[in-house]
Amino acid sequence: MDLRIFTEPQQGATYDTLLAVAKATEDLDFDAFFRSDHYLRMGEGDGLPGPTDAWITLAGLARETRRIRLGTLMTAATFRLPGVLAVQVAQVDQMSGGRVELGLGAGWFEDEHKAYGIPFPKEKFARLEEQLAIVTGLWATETGKTFDFRGTYYELTGSPALPKPAQAKVPVLIGGHGATRTPRLAAQYADEFNIPFASIEDSARQFGRVRAAAEAAGRRPDDLTYSNALVVCVGRDDQEVARRAAAIGREVGELKANGLAGSPAEVVDKIGRYAETGSSRIYLQILDLTDLDHLELISSQVQSQLS
C-alpha cells in the first residue's frame, strides 16, 4: 500500500508551509505530495493568507525536492484551457525530472468561480472529456508532427504539440463517485482511478464499475491503479487523537467513521480493509499543515507496518 500526502492549501497555507510539508513527505519516505486545486476556503474561517495556485506550487516544489511524485487531486478543468494546461504540466514535469502526475476533474465549486471571475459552465463533464482528449493527444503527438482537434468546446489547429513532458507518459488520474460516465472516462484515459472520501463498501462498488468499464473498453482492469483519498487523524493515545481532531474542527467519532482515525493499530487495520477492495494507494488528507509530528507518527507507526 502506497501512502501519499494530500494537502488542501485553500484552507490557508503559504508556499513555505507547503514546502515544509513536501520536504517532510520526502524525508519520511512517503510516496508523493499532492495538493488540491482550489481558490476559495471551504467552511468557516478567513482563509488567510489566501490561496496558492496548484501548478505554480508544484513548479516550485519540483526544484526543491528530489524523489517524491508531485500532482493534483484534482486540477479543475474549468480553471485552464487544455492546451495551456498541457504546456504547464509538461514544463513542471521537466522541472522535476519526470515526477509529475495529473489529476484532472470537471470542477465543481461554484463559489470560487464567482469569487475570482472564472466562468462556471453548465456542460462541465463534456468539457472535461474534450480536455482529456486534448491534453493526452498533445503529449502523444510525435515530435515534428502537428495536432488538430475539433470539438464542441475547443478547437486546435496545427499545434506543434510542444513541449513534451520528461516522462514518456505522464500518469493521468480520474476520480469521483459517478456510476456511469466517470467509469467510462477512466477506462478511456486514466492510469489511476481515485475515489475521494468514500466508505469501504462504496469504494468496492465504484472500483467494480471502473473495472467493468475498462474491460468493456478493451483494457485489462488491472492496468489501472485504484486508490482512495481519506482524511487522516492519528494519535499515540486517545488524548492525542482528540487534540488533533479539535485542531481541524472535527469530531473523533466522525473521523473514525469517515476516514482514518485513531491509534496507529486502528488505522493500519482500516487501511487493510480498503486494500481488500483492490485499493493499492491512499492519499492521506492532512488538514493541519503545521503538525509535522503527525506525519512522523504516520511514517514510523503506520507506514512502517504496510511495507
C-alpha positions as CSV (number, residue, x, y, z in Angstrom):
1,M,0.0,0.0,0.0
2,D,1.5,3.3,-1.1
3,L,0.8,6.3,1.2
4,R,0.7,9.7,-0.3
5,I,0.3,13.1,1.4
6,F,-2.6,15.2,0.2
7,T,-3.0,18.8,1.2
8,E,-5.8,21.4,1.0
9,P,-4.0,24.7,0.8
10,Q,-7.1,26.8,0.0
11,Q,-7.9,26.4,3.7
12,G,-5.0,28.7,4.5
13,A,-1.3,28.0,3.8
14,T,1.7,29.8,2.4
15,Y,4.1,28.3,-0.1
16,D,6.7,28.0,2.6
17,T,4.3,25.9,4.7
18,L,3.7,23.6,1.7
19,L,7.4,23.4,1.1
20,A,7.9,22.2,4.7
21,V,5.3,19.6,4.3
22,A,6.7,18.4,1.0
23,K,10.2,18.1,2.4
24,A,8.8,16.1,5.4
25,T,6.9,14.0,2.9
26,E,10.2,13.2,1.2
27,D,12.3,12.8,4.3
28,L,9.8,10.4,5.9
29,D,9.7,8.2,2.8
30,F,6.1,8.8,1.7
31,D,5.5,8.2,-2.0
32,A,4.2,11.6,-3.1
33,F,3.0,15.1,-2.3
34,F,-0.3,16.1,-3.9
35,R,-2.5,19.2,-3.4
36,S,-6.0,20.3,-4.2
37,D,-6.7,22.9,-6.9
38,H,-9.0,25.4,-5.3
39,Y,-9.0,29.2,-4.9
40,L,-11.5,29.6,-2.0
41,R,-11.6,28.3,1.5
42,M,-14.4,25.9,2.3
43,G,-16.3,26.2,5.6
44,E,-15.8,28.8,8.3
45,G,-12.6,30.9,8.6
46,D,-10.9,33.7,6.7
47,G,-8.6,31.5,4.6
48,L,-5.6,33.7,5.4
49,P,-3.0,34.2,3.9
50,G,-5.1,33.3,0.8
51,P,-5.0,30.7,-1.9
52,T,-1.9,29.4,-3.8
53,D,-2.0,28.2,-7.4
54,A,-1.6,24.4,-7.7
55,W,0.8,24.3,-10.7
56,I,2.9,27.3,-9.5
57,T,3.3,25.5,-6.2
58,L,4.2,22.2,-7.9
59,A,6.7,24.0,-10.1
60,G,8.5,25.4,-7.1
61,L,8.4,22.0,-5.3
62,A,9.8,20.4,-8.5
63,R,13.0,22.3,-8.0
64,E,13.2,21.8,-4.2
65,T,12.5,18.1,-3.9
66,R,14.3,15.1,-5.4
67,R,12.4,11.9,-5.1
68,I,8.7,12.3,-4.4
69,R,6.0,12.3,-7.0
70,L,4.0,15.6,-7.4
71,G,0.5,16.1,-8.5
72,T,-3.1,17.3,-8.1
73,L,-6.3,15.9,-6.8
74,M,-7.8,17.3,-8.9
75,T,-6.9,20.1,-11.3
76,A,-10.2,21.8,-12.3
77,A,-10.9,21.7,-16.0
78,T,-12.8,25.0,-15.6
79,F,-9.7,26.8,-14.5
80,R,-7.4,26.3,-17.5
81,L,-7.6,26.0,-21.3
82,P,-6.5,22.4,-22.2
83,G,-3.6,23.5,-24.5
84,V,-2.2,25.8,-21.8
85,L,-2.6,23.1,-19.2
86,A,-0.7,20.6,-21.3
87,V,2.2,23.1,-21.6
88,Q,2.2,23.8,-17.8
89,V,2.2,20.2,-16.8
90,A,4.8,19.2,-19.3
91,Q,7.1,22.1,-18.1
92,V,6.7,21.1,-14.4
93,D,7.4,17.5,-15.4
94,Q,10.6,18.6,-17.0
95,M,11.5,20.8,-14.0
96,S,11.0,17.8,-11.7
97,G,12.9,15.3,-13.8
98,G,9.8,13.3,-14.6
99,R,7.9,13.1,-11.3
100,V,4.6,14.7,-12.1
101,E,1.1,13.2,-12.2
102,L,-2.0,15.0,-13.4
103,G,-5.3,14.5,-11.7
104,L,-8.0,16.2,-13.8
105,G,-11.6,16.8,-12.8
106,A,-14.6,18.7,-14.1
107,G,-14.6,21.4,-11.4
108,W,-17.5,21.7,-9.0
109,F,-17.1,24.6,-6.5
110,E,-19.2,27.4,-8.0
111,D,-18.5,29.9,-5.3
112,E,-14.8,30.0,-6.1
113,H,-15.5,30.7,-9.7
114,K,-17.7,33.6,-8.8
115,A,-15.1,34.9,-6.3
116,Y,-12.3,35.0,-8.9
117,G,-14.3,35.7,-12.1
118,I,-13.9,32.2,-13.6
119,P,-16.7,31.1,-15.9
120,F,-18.7,28.2,-14.5
121,P,-20.3,26.4,-17.5
122,K,-23.2,24.0,-17.3
123,E,-21.6,21.4,-19.5
124,K,-18.6,20.7,-17.3
125,F,-18.3,16.9,-17.9
126,A,-18.4,17.2,-21.6
127,R,-15.7,19.8,-21.4
128,L,-13.6,17.6,-19.2
129,E,-13.8,14.8,-21.8
130,E,-12.5,17.1,-24.5
131,Q,-9.8,18.4,-22.2
132,L,-8.6,14.9,-21.6
133,A,-8.5,14.1,-25.3
134,I,-6.5,17.3,-26.0
135,V,-4.0,17.1,-23.2
136,T,-3.2,13.4,-23.8
137,G,-3.3,13.9,-27.5
138,L,-0.8,16.8,-27.4
139,W,1.6,14.8,-25.3
140,A,1.3,11.7,-27.5
141,T,1.8,13.6,-30.8
142,E,5.1,12.6,-32.4
143,T,7.8,15.3,-32.3
144,G,7.8,17.1,-35.7
145,K,4.1,16.5,-36.3
146,T,1.2,18.6,-35.5
147,F,-2.0,18.1,-33.5
148,D,-5.5,19.1,-34.6
149,F,-8.7,18.9,-32.6
150,R,-12.2,20.0,-33.4
151,G,-14.7,19.6,-30.6
152,T,-17.8,21.2,-29.3
153,Y,-15.9,23.4,-26.8
154,Y,-12.3,23.5,-28.0
155,E,-10.6,23.7,-31.4
156,L,-6.8,23.3,-32.0
157,T,-5.3,23.8,-35.5
158,G,-1.7,23.0,-36.4
159,S,-0.4,22.8,-32.8
160,P,3.3,21.8,-32.6
161,A,2.3,19.8,-29.5
162,L,5.2,21.1,-27.6
163,P,6.8,21.0,-25.0
164,K,6.9,17.3,-24.3
165,P,7.0,16.0,-20.7
166,A,10.1,14.4,-19.4
167,Q,8.2,11.1,-18.8
168,A,7.2,9.1,-21.8
169,K,3.7,9.1,-20.3
170,V,2.5,11.4,-17.5
171,P,0.1,9.4,-15.3
172,V,-3.4,10.7,-15.6
173,L,-5.8,10.3,-12.6
174,I,-9.5,10.5,-12.9
175,G,-11.8,10.1,-9.9
176,G,-15.3,10.5,-8.5
177,H,-18.5,8.8,-7.5
178,G,-20.4,8.9,-10.8
179,A,-21.8,5.5,-11.7
180,T,-21.7,5.6,-15.5
181,R,-19.8,8.5,-17.2
182,T,-16.9,8.6,-14.7
183,P,-16.0,4.9,-15.0
184,R,-16.2,5.2,-18.8
185,L,-13.9,8.2,-18.9
186,A,-11.5,6.5,-16.5
187,A,-11.4,3.4,-18.7
188,Q,-10.6,5.5,-21.7
189,Y,-8.0,7.9,-20.3
190,A,-6.9,7.1,-16.8
191,D,-3.8,5.4,-15.4
192,E,-5.3,5.6,-11.9
193,F,-8.8,5.8,-10.6
194,N,-9.3,7.6,-7.3
195,I,-12.4,7.7,-5.2
196,P,-12.4,10.5,-2.6
197,F,-13.8,10.2,0.9
198,A,-15.8,7.0,0.3
199,S,-16.6,4.1,2.6
200,I,-15.1,0.7,2.1
201,E,-18.4,-0.5,0.6
202,D,-18.8,2.4,-1.8
203,S,-15.1,2.0,-2.8
204,A,-15.6,-1.6,-3.7
205,R,-18.7,-0.8,-5.7
206,Q,-17.1,2.0,-7.6
207,F,-13.9,0.1,-8.3
208,G,-16.1,-2.7,-9.7
209,R,-17.8,-0.3,-12.1
210,V,-14.4,1.0,-13.3
211,R,-13.1,-2.5,-13.8
212,A,-16.1,-3.4,-15.8
213,A,-15.8,-0.2,-17.9
214,A,-12.1,-1.0,-18.5
215,E,-12.9,-4.5,-19.7
216,A,-15.7,-3.2,-22.0
217,A,-13.2,-0.7,-23.4
218,G,-10.8,-3.5,-24.2
219,R,-8.4,-2.7,-21.4
220,R,-7.1,-5.1,-18.7
221,P,-8.8,-3.8,-15.5
222,D,-5.5,-4.5,-13.6
223,D,-3.7,-2.0,-15.8
224,L,-5.3,0.8,-13.7
225,T,-4.2,1.7,-10.2
226,Y,-7.1,2.0,-7.8
227,S,-6.8,4.5,-4.9
228,N,-8.7,6.3,-2.1
229,A,-8.4,9.8,-0.6
230,L,-9.2,9.8,3.1
231,V,-8.8,12.3,5.9
232,V,-6.3,11.1,8.5
233,C,-6.0,11.8,12.2
234,V,-3.6,9.5,14.1
235,G,-2.5,9.7,17.8
236,R,-0.5,7.6,20.2
237,D,-3.3,7.7,22.6
238,D,-6.9,8.9,22.8
239,Q,-5.9,12.4,24.1
240,E,-3.6,12.9,21.1
241,V,-6.3,11.8,18.7
242,A,-8.8,14.2,20.3
243,R,-6.3,17.1,20.2
244,R,-5.6,16.6,16.5
245,A,-9.3,16.3,15.7
246,A,-10.0,19.5,17.6
247,A,-7.3,21.3,15.7
248,I,-9.1,20.6,12.4
249,G,-12.5,21.3,13.8
250,R,-13.7,17.7,13.6
251,E,-15.2,15.1,16.0
252,V,-13.2,11.9,16.7
253,G,-16.2,9.6,16.1
254,E,-17.0,11.2,12.7
255,L,-13.3,10.9,11.7
256,K,-13.3,7.3,12.6
257,A,-16.5,6.6,10.7
258,N,-15.5,8.5,7.6
259,G,-11.7,8.5,7.5
260,L,-8.6,7.0,9.0
261,A,-8.5,8.0,12.7
262,G,-7.4,6.6,16.0
263,S,-4.4,4.7,17.1
264,P,-1.8,3.5,14.6
265,A,-3.1,0.0,15.0
266,E,-6.7,1.1,14.3
267,V,-5.6,3.0,11.2
268,V,-3.5,0.1,9.9
269,D,-6.4,-2.3,10.4
270,K,-8.8,0.0,8.4
271,I,-6.2,0.5,5.6
272,G,-6.1,-3.3,5.3
273,R,-9.9,-3.3,4.8
274,Y,-9.5,-0.8,2.0
275,A,-6.8,-2.9,0.5
276,E,-9.3,-5.8,0.3
277,T,-11.4,-3.7,-2.1
278,G,-8.5,-3.5,-4.5
279,S,-7.1,-0.2,-3.4
280,S,-3.3,-0.1,-3.5
281,R,-2.8,3.6,-2.8
282,I,-4.2,6.1,-0.2
283,Y,-3.9,9.8,-0.3
284,L,-3.9,11.0,3.3
285,Q,-5.7,14.3,3.6
286,I,-3.6,16.3,6.0
287,L,-5.6,19.3,7.3
288,D,-3.2,20.7,9.9
289,L,-0.2,21.5,7.8
290,T,1.8,22.8,10.8
291,D,1.7,19.5,12.6
292,L,4.7,17.8,11.1
293,D,4.9,15.4,14.1
294,H,1.7,13.9,12.8
295,L,3.5,12.9,9.6
296,E,6.4,11.5,11.5
297,L,4.0,9.3,13.6
298,I,2.2,8.1,10.5
299,S,5.5,7.3,8.9
300,S,7.0,5.4,11.8
301,Q,4.0,3.6,13.2
302,V,1.5,3.2,10.2
303,Q,3.5,3.2,7.0
304,S,6.2,1.0,8.5
305,Q,3.6,-1.7,9.0
306,L,2.3,-1.6,5.4
307,S,5.5,-2.4,3.5
